[in-house]
């Protein structure tokens, strides 16, 4: 399945909070397997992002990236964000586990499961298959 780096980053940032909820085993398993499947791609993405930071952030005497408070001290912030946007739009091809959307209807109708927030649902949306009509 093809997804963009942006989807991967969102999924990896949010999925841990989903795994802390009371959710169906099928969904827990699919999220866990997808996290593992995406880790190599995440390493590649992080490496490329670090390279961009090295290119566009001022460096100290020992080569460390400099900050102004809690923000990087950019030499060209606009170019950094333009290239980061390109990086986020790159498609990757990964073997991912899917879940049927009816699983979420079941979750909503059963009090024993926690509900997902809109942000959580959006982060896993790429792995949801629509019901066959």
N, C-alpha and C positions, 0 to 999 in steps of 0.2 A: 504494500500500500504506500502511496506517496502522500507525505505531509510536509508542510513547510517547517523550517527551523522555528518560526514563531509559535506554531502549534506545539512543537516539542518542548520548547522552553516553558510555555504556559502550563502544559501537562505536568512536567517535572516539578515546577514550582508549587502546583496546587494539589497534585495527586496524594502527597503524604497526608495532607489534612483530610482527604476523603477516606484514606485507609484507617484513620482514627475513629471514623464513624461506624455505627452499626449498619452494615450494608449486606446485601445478599452475597453468599459465598462465590457465586458466579462472577459478580462484578468485582469483588475483592481479588479474585484470582486473575481476571483479565487485566486489571490495573497493575497488579504486581508483576505479571509477565511482561506487560508493555513497558513498565519502568526499566526492567532488566534489558529488554530489547533495545531501548533507546539510549542506554548509557554510553555505548561506543560513539554514537552520533553526537551525544552531548559533549563528550570529551573533545571531539573534533571541533564542534561549535565553540566551546570554551577556549580552545587553543587559538582559533581564528579571531575571537573577540579580544583575547589578550594581545595578540599581534597588533590589532587595530589600536588598542590602548597604548602600546609601546610606540606606535607610529605618531599618535596625535596628542600625547600627554607629555608635559614638560618633565624632565628627569633631574634628580638631584645629583650631587657629586659622585655618589656611589651607584648611580643608575636606577635608583628607586623612582617610582612614579610619584610625582608631587600632587598634593591636594591643597585646595583652598577650603578649609573647614572640612565638610563631609563630601565635597565635590572634587573631582579631578581638575587639575590645572591644565586645561587644554591649550595646545598651540593653535588648533583649528577645529573648534567644536562642531561647526557646521559640517565640515568634511567627515569628521568622525561619525556623526549621526547619519549622514547620507550613506556611508559605507556600511554602518551597522544595519541600516534598513535593508540594504541589498543582501547582507548576510542572513537576516531574518526571513527574507523571501525565498531563499534557496530551498528547493524541494529535495527531500531525502526519501529513499525507498527502503522501507522497513517492514518486516513480517510482524504484523500486529494482531492481537486477539480482538475480536469484535463481540459486542453484546447486542441483543435485540431491544428495541425501544420499549417493547411490552414489559420488560423487566422493571422499568421505571414506573410504569402504571401500577405494577404489583407492589412496588415499594411504597407508592403514595397511598395505596389502599390498606396497607398493613401497618399497624401502629408499632410493631416490633422493630421497624427500620427507621433510621434517621433520614430526614429529607436533605437533599443536596441544595446548596445555594445556587443562584444563577451563575455565579462565577465558577463554581465547581462543575456544574453541568456543562458550561461552555468549554471548559478545559478538557473534558473527556468527549466532547461532541463528535470528534473525528472517529471514535471507535464505536459509535452507535449505528446499528443497521436498522433501517425502517422495516416495518412489518411488510411481508409480501401481500400485495393487494388482492 
